[in-house]
């Protein structure tokens, strides 16, 4: 669950700039950790991917 991955999205990439990744730390309650770990087990996805997918679903304002 500690793997870190980076997806590169061509729409954001430019030839003159390198894609960058920012690392964040989350403070979760034991219940939130349990839910995230259970979801990872059910989906076979890493926690990083789950959080990334949820962020991508946020509406842009």
C-alpha positions in Angstrom: 0.0 0.0 0.0 3.0 2.3 0.2 3.9 2.3 -3.5 4.0 5.6 -5.2 3.2 6.0 -8.8 3.0 8.8 -11.3 0.6 9.0 -14.3 1.7 11.3 -17.1 -1.2 12.9 -18.9 -0.3 14.0 -22.4 -2.8 16.9 -22.3 -0.7 18.5 -19.5 2.8 17.7 -20.8 4.8 20.1 -22.9 8.1 19.4 -24.6 9.9 22.1 -22.6 8.7 21.1 -19.1 9.1 17.9 -17.2 6.1 16.4 -15.5 6.3 16.8 -11.8 4.8 14.8 -8.9 4.0 16.3 -5.5 4.0 14.0 -2.5 1.3 14.6 0.2 0.7 13.1 3.7 -2.8 12.3 4.8 -3.8 12.1 8.5 -6.5 9.4 8.7 -8.5 8.0 11.5 -8.2 4.3 12.2 -11.7 3.8 10.6 -10.7 5.8 7.5 -7.5 3.6 7.2 -9.6 0.5 7.6 -12.0 1.7 4.8 -9.2 2.6 2.5 -7.3 -0.7 3.0 -10.5 -2.6 2.5 -11.2 -0.8 -0.7 -7.7 -1.5 -1.9 -8.2 -5.2 -1.1 -11.5 -5.2 -3.0 -10.3 -3.4 -6.1 -6.7 -4.6 -6.2 -5.5 -1.0 -6.5 -2.9 0.9 -4.5 -4.0 3.6 -2.0 -2.2 6.2 -4.1 -4.4 5.2 -7.2 -7.6 5.3 -5.1 -6.8 8.8 -3.8 -5.7 10.0 -7.3 -8.9 8.8 -8.9 -11.1 10.5 -6.2 -9.2 13.8 -6.7 -9.7 13.5 -10.5 -13.4 13.2 -9.9 -13.6 16.6 -8.1 -15.3 19.3 -10.0 -13.0 22.0 -11.3 -14.0 25.5 -10.1 
